Amino acid sequence: MKIFFALLLVTYTLAACKKDEAAAVSACGVRNPAQNLPWLKKLLDEERKNGTEWGLRVTAFQYKGTTYFNYNKAHMSCLLCVVHDCNGNILGIREVVPEEEYQDFMKAATGPSSVVVWKGKSAP
């Protein structure tokens, strides 16, 4: 029983010491864009206020030297439905890339250079 409690204590300690990965992200010239980009903070605050943040995941990625944000909810039917630029403008996918570059854009959005900026609650 003592071993169980010792392991439980170690687990809680490690979990408490885990670095907030999203807060360590830099994008669009700011550290922790979820808190320091006013347009993104406002969107996330509205999601929390309305209780609609479950399943939301915001990632930042680079494509051809430009930073984009993928604002994706688990229940959405497409991966890049809502893409923002650093100023918070919502961009249609066709505005960002021509059709022949869409696969490359998708790889950038989902590849190893894509970083989680903010992750909402799991589904209720």
Order of alpha helices (4+ residues) and beta strands (2+ residues): alpha-beta-beta-alpha-alpha-beta-beta-beta-beta-alpha-alpha-beta
